[in-house]
Each structure stands twice: as structure tokens, then as C-alpha cells.
Amino acid sequence: MLKHKCLPLAAPLDQENLHRFTDLISDKNWIIPVTVLLQVIPVTVAAHGFWKTRQLKTQLRIEREHTKQMQIDRFRPGYHAGQPQSLADHPHHGLLHR
């Protein structure tokens, strides 16, 4: 029911247009590779963008996990900046606190 309303009607090629098209292709045969190249460039750019976005999303996920682990380590007792620190090495426990 909707098929006749949604799909455009394709006009059949008349012989004049077909003859003009074949003459154009036979006279200027360089048009085919150029047309194909113009179609390949956007596909290549889109594929590169897809893979680059995927790579950056993975890198962002790794960095988020690294930041999360650093936040967890920050509140772990006996750890400072991700490195173990002995309890006697606190610089604020100097001569003033005696």
C-alpha cells in the first residue's frame, strides 16, 4: 500500500539519453576512474574516522581506569602517589610536633 507512495517512479532511459551517455564514456574514458576515485575518498575518510574513534575510545577507557585506580590508591593507608611510604617518613612529623 505504501510502496507506490514512498518509492519514486524511475523514468525509463530513452534511446537518446543512452546514446549520449555511451558517446560520453567512449570519448572521455577517463571519467570512469575519476568517478570511482571520488566515491572511494569519502568511504576511506569514514573508515579512518571510525577506526581512529574506536582507538581513542579504548585509550580513554584505559585512562579512566588508571585515574580510578590512582584515586583508590590515594586513600589506601601507607600509600603516597602510588608508591608505598613507611609510616615514619611523614615530613610534617618534624621537630615542631614534639
C-alpha positions in Angstrom: 0.0 0.0 0.0 2.8 2.5 0.9 5.1 1.2 -1.8 3.6 3.4 -4.5 3.7 6.5 -2.2 7.2 6.1 -0.9 9.2 4.9 -3.9 9.9 7.4 -6.6 9.0 6.3 -10.1 12.1 5.6 -12.1 11.8 7.0 -15.6 13.0 4.5 -18.2 16.1 5.6 -20.2 15.2 6.7 -23.6 17.5 5.9 -26.5 18.7 9.5 -26.9 20.0 9.6 -23.3 21.5 6.2 -23.6 23.3 7.1 -26.8 24.6 10.4 -25.3 25.9 8.5 -22.2 27.7 5.9 -24.3 29.2 8.6 -26.5 30.4 10.5 -23.5 32.0 7.4 -22.0 33.7 6.3 -25.2 35.0 9.8 -25.9 36.1 10.6 -22.4 37.0 7.2 -20.9 39.0 8.9 -18.0 35.7 9.8 -16.4 35.2 6.3 -15.0 38.3 6.1 -12.9 37.8 9.7 -11.7 34.2 9.0 -10.7 35.3 5.8 -8.8 38.0 7.7 -7.1 35.6 10.4 -6.0 33.4 7.7 -4.5 36.3 5.9 -2.7 37.7 9.1 -1.0 34.6 9.6 1.4 34.5 5.9 2.2 38.2 5.9 3.1 37.8 9.0 5.3 34.8 7.5 7.0 36.6 4.2 7.7 39.7 6.0 9.0 37.5 8.1 11.3 35.7 5.0 12.6 38.9 3.2 13.5 40.5 6.3 15.0 37.4 7.0 17.1 37.4 3.4 18.3 41.1 3.6 19.2 40.6 6.9 21.1 37.6 5.4 23.0 39.7 2.5 24.1 42.5 4.8 25.2 40.1 7.0 27.1 38.7 3.9 28.9 42.2 2.9 29.9 43.0 6.4 31.2 39.7 6.5 33.2 40.6 3.1 34.8 44.1 4.4 35.6 42.7 7.5 37.2 40.2 5.5 39.1 43.0 3.2 40.4 45.0 6.3 41.4 42.0 7.7 43.4 41.6 4.4 45.1 45.4 4.2 45.9 45.3 7.8 47.3 43.1 6.7 50.2 44.8 3.4 50.8 46.7 3.6 54.1 50.5 3.6 53.8 50.5 4.7 50.1 51.5 8.1 48.7 51.3 8.9 45.0 51.0 5.3 44.1 54.2 4.4 46.0 54.4 2.7 49.4 55.5 5.0 52.1 56.6 4.0 55.5 54.7 5.5 58.4 57.9 7.1 59.9 58.6 9.1 56.7 56.0 11.8 57.2 57.6 15.2 56.7 55.0 17.0 58.8 56.1 15.0 61.9 59.2 17.0 62.5 60.6 19.0 65.4 57.5 21.1 65.8 55.3 18.3 66.8 57.3 17.1 69.8 
